[in-house]
Amino acid sequence: MRHRTRHPACLAILLGVPLLVLAACGDADPTGAPAAADTIPAGGPLLLPTATGLASVEAASGTVAFEAPGAKASPDGSVVVRGVIRVDGSTRLTWLDPVDGRPIARVRLDEPASLRVVAADGRVAVGPPDVPVTGLIYPVARAQSPVSVVAPDGTVHTYTLPGSVEPEAFSTDGGGLFVLSYTPAGNPTEYQVNRLDLESGEIGGVYGQDSADERQERMGGTARTQVWAPDGSTVYTLYTQEVDGWATSFIHVLNLDEGWAFCLDLPEPLGWDTPAALAVAPDGGRLWVTEAAGHGAVVDTDTLEVLATGDFPSPGAYGLAAVADGDRVFVGSESEIAVLDGTDLHQLARWRTTRPIIGLRRADLDERLVAVTDGQLTTFPLDAPERDPAGRDLPYTSPLVVIDPTLPTAECAC
């Protein structure tokens, strides 16, 4: 596998997407206003992760359009699926119309299962209901792992995979499912990314960008956060690994079009054990990594090289979120937003909110930055003066507990 690294192995588990276990009771379908992408399609509501599932919130007013316990969305927000484990042990999957939130398809599975992956083509991958309700995946000891791929037309393909295996992402051609294989299965301490061929049911390796002979190796590590390319073709995951008593960070790149993997080491002092966030330019050409300690790097996603590093006044140690508009990067932590130059990460301005920030979103159509907090939204016009713009607080219209989807609920076994 192609990589640039100081340590002997780069790959670990690909984590960071909120994992939502199917609700154990209740089967009412959500109704109301449209669902929308977590990445905010132009002018649409925000899909925010909650302690039980997803909530659709209108960015212009703070109105909670609907909540969907046990729901998960595709990375682009075009598909929303809700899962419920019924009292008889069966599982009901409900596809929700992304325009109005109404149910448009239902599939019943005989066994209890939980949602792992939702694809833009409507298919979902489900696995055993033995994973955390929210947060990052961690390995679960299993002798074998049943994984089912379910389509909204009722087509179900089930694969019984040896050992402890977790679905991660569908390939863009629809023919494969990237999975995380943990070893040893009874006490997982190492991880390897593989590809499940959905036609043959066989698992094959993931290789480097330039060589089909260099298979991704096994290793242990801790995933800190993850972001998808705007077109859904690539997944970027930030990892920390301790080498010789020193924490180092690297970005793992998984290309879902061509199926290759790449690891890019980040220069020191990146790698401190502080909250971190990733942001991708709207055109996908640049990736930014930022840490709450006030360090960051700019990455060219075509050449997979670090273009620049920079320091900025730390916004604080509570949480971290980032979003970019191509020329600027917005880094939120505690109750402040650092507005950074996208070229060298020097600070351009400092914006403030009235509550601690959980996430940042960009409402493209209205050209606004949306700070997500537990209890309200605060919006800023992107063309605001660089100093002290007036944010607009929009309290949620109903009680809503928004969570940080990147925080692990347990440490990975490394």
C-alpha positions, 0 to 999 in steps of 0.5 A: 500500500502506498504511504508516507509514514514514520511508523511501521503501519498506517491503517486502522479502523475507519471510524467517525460516522455516527453509529445509531443502534436500532431502537428497541421499542416503538414503531411510529414513523416520523412525519413532517417536514423534509429530511436533509443531508448532514452536509447541508444540501443547498437551502435544506434543513440540517440532519443532526445526530441526537442521542437516539437517532436523527433530527431534521432542523430548519436552518433559517428558523431553528424549527425542529421539523421531525425527529427519527429515533433509530435513523441514519442517513447516507453521507450525502443526505439523499437517503434516510432510513430508520430501523426499529427492533420490534418486541418479537425480535424482528427488525423493521427498516423504513425508508423516509422520503428526503423531501417530506419525511414520509415513509416510502418503503418498508422491509422486515427482517426476521432477526434483530439487527442494527444499521451500519451503513446507508448508501446513496443508492438506497441500500443499507448494510446491517449487522448484529445489535451489539454495538454502541448506541452512538459514537465511534465503533469499537471492536466486539468479540465474535466468532462470526458476523452476520451482515445483510445488505438490504434494498428498499424493494425488499431484496436481502442478501445475507453474508456470514463472515468469519470472526469480528467484522463491521461494515464501513462503506459501499464502493461507489460502483455498488459491487462491494462493501468495505469492511473492518476485520478485527483480530483475534476475533475473541479479543480484538487488538488489530484491524484490517480494512477489506472488501466484501464482493457482494456478488460472490460473497468473498472477502479480498484485500485493500491495496495501495494506490500504485501497487496491487501487490502491497496489501493493507497491513494489520495494526492497532490505532485510535480513530479521532474523526472522519469526513467524506469528500463532497462527491462521496468518492473518498473517506478521510479518517484522522488517527492517532497512534503511539510510537515509542511513547510519542503520539503521532497522527496520520490521515487515512484515505479510502478511495471508494471509486478505485478501492485503494487506501493511502496513509499520510503522516502529519508533521509534528506537533500535530498528534497531541491528544486533543479534540480534532476536526477535519474539513473539506473544500466544497470542490474537494481539492483541499483538506484541512486538519485542525486541533484544539491545541491550535495546530493545523495542516492543509492537504492537497487531496489530488497529490496527497501531500501536506501543502502547509502547516499553521498555528492559530490561537486555540479556541478551547478544549471543549469539542471541535468542529470545522467547515470550509468555504474554499478560502476560509476554514471555520473552527469552532470549540467551546463558544468561539469560532476561529475564522482561518485563512485556508492557505496558511491557517492564520487567524482572520477573525474570532466569532462568538456564540452564546453556548458551547459548540457541538458542530458547524454546518454551512448553509450554501443557498443562504450563504450562512455558517450555522453553529450547532449547540445543544439547545439552539442554532447560531447563524452567521452570514459568511459575508459578515465583517471580519471582526465581531459579526452579530450571530443570530440565535435560533432556539429549537422549537422543541427539546432536542439533545444534539450530540457530537458524533465523533466522540468515542463511547469507549476506547479502541483496543489497540 
